[in-house]
Amino acid sequence: MDVRNCKNCKRLFNYLGGEQICPACKEELEEKFTKVRDYVWDHKNATMEEISEQNDVSVKQIKQWIREERLVFTEDSAMGIECENCGAIIKSGRFCDKCKADMAKNLGSAIKKETVVEPVKKKKKDGERMRFLDS
């Protein structure tokens, strides 16, 4: 059994994996997420700071939800975060479409399909038999 302290409230809890927060803090965070999601739905042109202030959630947490693709902004929204690779503004996830395509291409070329080369069998001619010398 793995017992750890919650990184939010410092209480002990049975850690099962994932983020190191207790079930009570996790439930509170989910409630905040629902509140933020509903706020974004109702206020499509809100800034990140406005969303943070109105919902008592840090900008860092909002960005994490965007990177996890739990929060997604529409294309006409002014809201966005930076691509982790090139810095382009994206609406959700970690990378822009161009960087995703480049990574997929590079990964595809790195993992080449194995080709099995069978050895060429040489036919023996009559004159190529093994010979033994008597001593």
N, C-alpha and C positions, 0 to 999 in steps of 0.2 A: 504494500500500500504506500503510495507516494503522497505525503502531506506537505502542502506548501502554503505560504502566505499570499493572500490576494494582493495584486499590485495596486488596487484601488483603495480598499478599506483595511488592508493588513490583517484581516481575519484568517485563521487557519481553515483549509478546506482540503478535501480529497481530490487531488489533481489527476485527471484522466487523460489529459492531452489538450493540445490547442493553446489558446490564449490563457495566461495565468491569472484568471479572475474567478471569483467564487460564483456559485449559481445565483445568489441574490444580486450581485453586481451585473452579471450577464443578463438577467431578466430586466433590470433597470435600463441597461444599455439598449436592449431590444425595444423597450417602450420609447426611449428617446429616438431610436431609429424610425419607428412608426410615426412619431410626432414630426420629425424632420421630413420624412417622405411626404406626409400630408401637407406640410407647409410649402414644400417645393412645388407640389401639384397645384396648390392654390395661388402661389406667388411665383409665377414662371420667370420673372425678371429680377428676382431677389439676388443680391450679391452673397458671396460666401460669408462675409462678416455679418451681414444682416441675418442670415439663416442661423449663424452661430449665436448671436445675441438673443434672438427671439426664442430660441429653443434650448438655451443653456447647454450647448454642446460645443466642444472645441473645434476649431477649423481643422486641426490635425485629424480628428475623428471623422469629420465629414469627408475629408480627402481620402481617408482609408476606406470608407464605404464606397466612394467613387472608384477607387482602384480595385476593390473587390467586385465591382460591377453590380453592387446592390442599389446604388443610386445612379441613375442615367439621366442626362440632360438632353433636351431636344436639340436638333441642329440649329434652330433659329434662336436658341438661348445664348445669352452673352457669357454664361457660366461655363467654365472648363478648367482642366488641370493640364499640366505639362506632361508630354511624353517623356518617359524616363530615359529614352535613348537620344532623341534629337531636340527635345524641348518644344515641339509643336503643341498647340492647344488641342486637347481631345475632350470628348464628352464623358467617357467612361473607360475603365480598364487602366492598363499600365503603358501601353505602346500605341502609337498611331498605326493606321493601316499600312503605310509604306514600310515602317520598321518591322511590322509583323510579317509582311511579305518577304522582306530581305532576310529576316531570321529563318523563315521557313525554307527559303531557297538555299541559304548557307547550311542549314541542318540537313537538307536533302542531299546536297553535294558531299557533305561530310560522311554520311552513311551510304556508302555505295553498296549495291547488291553484289554479293559474292558470286563470282562465276567460277564454276568448277572446270578445271582444265584436265581432261583425261589424258594420261600418257599415251603416246603413240606406240602401238605394239609393232615390233619389227618381225616380219615373217622370216623364218629361217629357211635358207636354201639348202639343198642337199649337200653341197660342199662345205657347209658351215657347221658340221656336226662336231661335237667335242671328241678330241682324239687323245688317246693315252699312249705313252711311250713305254715299251717294256725295257726293263733294265737288265 
